[in-house]
Amino acid sequence: MTALSTGGMFLLGLLLALHPFTRAIDYPLALASALPASLVYGVAGALSRSETVGAQLRSGFVLVIAGIAAFCVPPAAASLVSEHACEPSTGLLFVALGPLSSALVAFACGMFLGRVVVRRWLAVTLFCVLLLGSLAVPVAEFFFTPMVRFYGTFFGMYHGAVYDKAVFVETPYLFLRLWNLAGVAALLLLTVKSKIENRRWKIENLPAWGVSAVWVALALASPWLGFTGSTSRLLDKMSGKLESPRFVLHFAAGGRAEQIADLTLKELDYQAGRLDKLFSLPRESDRIDVFLYEDARHKGALMGAGATSVAKPWLRQLHVHTHSMGDPLLTHELAHVMLGALSPSALKLPASFGFVPLAGVMEGAAVGAERGGGLLTTHQWARAMRDIGRAPDMEDILTGAGFWTRSAPLAYTASGSFVSFLLERFGPECFARLYGGAGFDEAYGSSIGELLGEWNAFLDSVVVAPEDLDLAEFVFSRPPVFRKVCPFAGGRCLEEAVLELEQGNSIPVIRLARKAANLTGHDFRLGLKFVRLLYAAGQPGEGLDLLEWVSETGQAQGAGQARGTAPATGGQAFRDEALLAEADGLWLSGEPDDAIEIYARLASTPAARRLDPGLSFRLALASEEAPLAILATSAHTLAEGERLASDLGLRTSDSLSPAARIRIAFTMAGYRSLFPKAISILKSDLPALGDDLPQIAWHAQFLLARLCAAEGRLDEARNTLARLVPRTPAEQESIAAWVGRIGR
C-alpha cells in the first residue's frame, strides 16, 4: 500500500511539473493535487486494517506524509532547474492546507468507513460517494449564490477569478480546516469509544458528542466564517440600495460607492436600452441585481473575485467595483447578463452540447457591446494585433478551449472585433441564433472559415498608425496566465507592499519589488508598479533607485544606463513608460529641470498621443510647486488625492496657472463630492488656455461635458460635446457614446 500510494503521488507530481502553471510549489499545484490525493488516501484508509485505531492512525499519518513528500519532489526539482522556485514558505503552506490536509481527512474518513462497514469494497464505494457528494456544495454555491471562491474538504480552496493577480491563504481557509479537524476528531472518538452491537450504537462517554456539537456549530456558522457562500451575508454587508424598473443596485451604506450609486444606476438604465437595440433582445421581467463594491479588496473579501469583475447571467447578477463615469467595464458585465435572454442553457451562456460555454462568443459579445474609452477602437486593436504577428487561432478561440490558452488582451480583443464585425455586417438576428446554441453554418449560412475570411478582409481597410503597432506590442506581449510559472507570486508581493505602505512602512517595498522581479522573470510592468507605489508613499529617491535596477535587469534591460536614458530593449512603449516614470521621480525629488528635459523629449515622439493629456500637463506644470507634482504624476493615495485637490481648488485663480487649476479639476473628477467645483474650474479656466495647450484643452473640454452630464446639466453637456472635434476614430467613438447617453 505504501509503495503504491507513494509511487502514484510521485507520478502525479511528475505529470504536473511538466506544465508551467503547476510547475512550482504554490497555489496552482496545491489546487490540482488535492482532489487526487484525497481519492488515493481515502481509498487507502478504507482498505487499511489494524488491531487498534491508534496504530492504524499512525500508519496512515506516515503514509500520507510520505506520499505528499514524494509528490512535491518533481515540482521542487523542476522549479530549481528552471530558477522559478516561487515562494517556498507560502507554497508549502498551500500544500499543507491543500493536498496534505485533504489527504489526512480523507484517510480518517476512509478508516472510519472501513471499521464500520464489513466489506472493503463497500467501504471504498461509500468513500467515493462521500468525495463526489462533497463537491455538490461548491457546485450549489456556484449556481445559487454570488460566490466565485470556494472551499471544500477534499479540494481545499479554489480562489475563483482566473485573472486576479494575487492568491493568499485567507482566514476562511483556516476555519475550513478547523471544521475538518473537529469532524475528524469526532469520527475518531466515535471509532474509539463506540462499538457495534446488534447494529446499534452504544456511546461510552460524551466527548464524541461534544466535539460533534462543535463541528455542527462551525458548519452552521460557515457563511459568516466565510468558507461557504451566502447571499444573505452579502446583502447584510451591502445594505445600501437604489432601484429602477430594471435594476436593483446594492452597495455598502456610507461608503464611497454610495456617492456614485445614482450615476451608476443611470448608466445601467441607459446601457440596458442600448443593448436591447444592439442585440434585439427580448424584454425580461426580472430585475438585475448589481453589486457595486468599494474596491477590489472589498469585492474579494465578500464574494471572492478581487480585481476581476464578474457576471452570473443565470442569477441575473453582476459584481463590479468601477466608480468611473461611463466605464466600458460596466457595459461588458451587463451584456453578459442581458444576453442570457438569448441562451436556453442552464448558465444562460452560449454553449456547446448545452453546458460547455463558448468563451470566444460570450466574451466577444461583451467586448463588442463596449463603446469608447480606449486609445484605439476594437477593430484597430485587432488590425494592429494581426500586423505585429500576434493574431491567435480564431477558430480555436471561438469554438474550442483556445480562448483560455491565450493572454486575456489577445483573446478578448480578437473575439470582440470579430463579433462586432458580425453584428455590423449581418445584424443581430443571426447572432441571436449563434448565441442560442446554433453553429456558425446554421446561424449565418457560412462556415466559420468563410466568416473569418470576410473579417480579415474588413480589417485590411482599418487604418492604424505605425506608433500604434508598437503600442500593440506593449499591450499584447503578456503571456497567458496558464503559461506562467508562479503566476500569482508577483501579485502577492505587490499586495503585500500596498499593505505595508498603508501602515506607513516603505522599507519592505524595495525588498518585495526585488523578490517579485526574481519570481516573475523580471516583469517590467510589475516593476513599474512598485516604482509608482514608492512615489505615492513619498519616497521618490527610493523609487528612482528601484527604477534603475528594474531597467537594468527587467524585460527591458540594458546594463549600466545613466539617468535620462531608457532601457535598451523591450519595445519603444516599454522605453517610453520607463522614461516617463524616471522624469516623474526626478520632478518629485525636486529636480524639475531634468524632468522637463525628458518630458520634452517624449513630447517630440509618437508616444505623445498615447501619453496625453498627462504628458502635456507635466510639461506645463513642472516648474510649479510640489503639490502639483504629486497630482500631475498621480503619486498619491485615494484619500490624499481628494484632500490635495480640495485644498488646491480653494486657491484663487491668481496664485495658480490655468493649466494647474485644470489639472486639479481632473483629480477632482475622481470624487463625486467635488464634481461641482471641478465644473466651475473648467468653465472659468478653459478659455484662458487659448491655443497654447491644445491637448489639455481637448481633454478638459471632454471632461467638462461628462461632468455636466453627471450633474444633470444636459444642455451644457450637449453644447460642450458639439464643440469637440474628434481627431481619431477612438475619439469619435467616445464622443458618440456620450452623445448617446445625453441625447441630442
Secondary structure, 3 states (H helix, E strand, C coil): CHHHHHHHHHHHHHHHHCCHHHCCCCHHHHHHHHHHHHHHHHHHHHHCCCCCHHHHHHHHHHHHHHHHHHHHHHHHHHHHHHCCCCCHHHHHHHHHHHHHHHHHHHHHHHHHHHHHCCCHHHHHHHHHHHHHHHCHHHHHHHHHCCCCCEEECCCEEECCCCCCCCCCCCHHHHHHHHHHHHHHHHHHHHHHHEEEECCEEEECCCHHHHHHHHHHHHHHCHHHHCCCCCHHHHHHHCCEEEECCCEEEEECCCCHHHHHHHHHHHHHHHHHHHHHHHHCCCCCCCCEEEEECCCHHHHHHHHCCCCCCEEEHHHCEEEECCCCCCCHHHHHHHHHHHHHHHCCCCCCCCEECCCEECHHHHHHHHHHHCCCCCCCCHHHHHHHHHHCCCCCCHHHHHHCCHHHHCCHHHHHHHHHHHHHHHHHHHCHHHHHHHHCCCCHHHHHCCCHHHHHHHHHHHHCCCCCCHHHHHHHHHHHCCCCHHHCCCCCHHHHHHHHHHHHHHCCCCHHHHHHHHHHHHHCCCCHHHHHHHHHHHHHCCCHHHHHHHHHHHHHHCCCCCCCCCCCCCCCCCCHHHHHHHHHHHHHHHHHCCCHHHHHHHHHHHHCCCHHHHHCCHHHHHHHHCCCCHHHHHHHCCCCCHHHHHHHHHHHHCCCCCCCCHHHHHHHHHHHCCCHHHHHHHHHHHHHHHHHHCCCCHHHHHHHHHHHHHHHHHCCCHHHHHHHHHCCCCCCHHHHHHHHHHHHHHCC
